[in-house]
């Protein structure tokens, strides 16, 4: 199912073990491959940014579930 990128901002991100990582803040797009390359999340630790490769995403509906 296709979704607008704007729908994916400010979504909660959890590990497959249920550990909360943060909120989606931005996305990195690979214009050569034509697909998303990574999520940029803001963690709860003073607004620290963390990049997660998009191939680590295991599910995305109301939240992101990633394997890190």
Secondary structure, DSSP 8 states (H G I E B T S, - for coil): ----GGGGTT-EEEETTS-EEEEEEEEEEETTTTEEEEEEEE-TTTT-EEEEEGGGEEEESSSEEE--
